Amino acid sequence: MLISQFKEQLCIIKRKKDSGNMGQNIYIAKQPILNGDGEIFAYELLYRDSEISSNIKSRKQATASVLSSTLNKFGINKLLGEHKAFVKADEEFILNNVVSSIPKEYFIFALQLDGEVSKKINKRIELLHSEGYMFAINDCLFDAEIIKNYETILKYISYIKVDVNTPAKNLEAVRDLDLEIIATKVEDIDKEQLAKDMGADYLQGYFFCKPKVEKQEKFDSEVENLVRLSNKLMQDCSIDELVEEFEKSPIVTIQLLKYANSGLFQFRQKLSSIKQIITLVGKTKLTQWLMLIIYATPKGEVNSNPLLFDRVRSRTYLMQEIARHVDKEIVSNAYFVGVISLMDTLFSVSKRTLMHELHVDKDIKDAILRKEGVLGEMYSFVLALEEFNTVEIEEYIVKHNISEERLEELTLNASRDLRDL
């Protein structure tokens, strides 16, 4: 019987998958910034390439990596809650249009500028400030040179992060600035007193809390997929062509869904397909978003978790192909269910928590949480295929008149790329 043969073959594939390495992790560190009452005012997000190190090769890449991981992988709600985050940003990053893909409601750019502010960066910061972006002067041992370097843009700055070890003679000049002061490197009770003497509005340092390293399974997109999608956007292709490209890249689609729910957009309607997201987000924002992910990906890096990637790809392929047989009108919705159904694994949260966070259509939620409706029934069938549940498989193919030959073709195509693992 073809189903029995299929079961035997997938058991072999499953054993190979289970023995494989599930890939590396992504890391990000966050340290709270406290107000005078000891309450969390905001966080500083810091680049990490492991649980204990931060070997920064490029400041721009470090910034992009922190932002991309927050928006597309960890999620703003999970990492920040209701708080804002300070993120270091150098001139190269600020001048890039990718900044427009960052939700200004959540991030404050702590400027790392070398020397005096150029006219170019001055104009750029003025523009971003007018659009609602907020800026800080990054952690420094304060002196007159800092004022000189930043004086042309001080009116656009909201905060200054001052090393608590700044000489007392320089602190008067800090107080004269119309900026809120964040005292950093507060590492003991004596440093805390120095911060209070400084007149600091907020405190940050090991005395209160060391940076907490968050980690999560890494599922970076293949660089080729990102470049191909960027090229399509620059070629001004149709929405349908873009949808087709995204449907070839489930991992990129997952990151797009996280981005769409990051807080940058306020959608009036519930999301139910990739086409809808692409239409609502718009090509300009999509291009900027893809640039952010590309900047966050080290040159030459490929997907570090191919097994998990293949699982997403296999499931979305099956959902689409079965939908084409059952109801061609819901192919895009079926793909959407396939993508979302594995996000709990990728982000280490429950499906129910995920559905609460994501702004998706009720039919999508019902399909994933309760396996209800046409999409839910289809989702159950795909799970039965993955779990080798021959009873449910036979019930479904009989109900929807799917031949065993067609079933074998679908499952072999879905698992084709896994056979060589």
Secondary structure, DSSP 8 states (H G I E B T S, - for coil): -HHHHHHHHHHHHHHHHHTS----EEEEEEEEEEETTS-EEEEEEEEESSSS----S-HHHHHHHHHHHIIIII-HHHHHTT-EEEEEEEHHHHHSGGGGGS-TTTEEEEEE--SS--HHHHHHHHHHHHTT-EEEEEEE---HHHHHHHTTTGGG--EEEEETTS-HHHHHHHHHSSSEEEEE---SHHHHHHHHHHT-SEE-STTT---EEEEEE-----HHHHHHHHHHHHTT--HHHHHHHHHT-HHHHHHHHHHHTSSS---SS-B--HHHHHHHH-HHHHHHHHHHHHHHS-TT---S-HHHHHHHHHHHHHHHHHHHHH-GGGHHHHHHHHHHTTHHHHHTS-HHHHHHHS-B-HHHHIIIII--HHHHHHHHHHHHHHHT-HHHHHHHHHHTT--HHHHHHHHHHHHGGGTT-
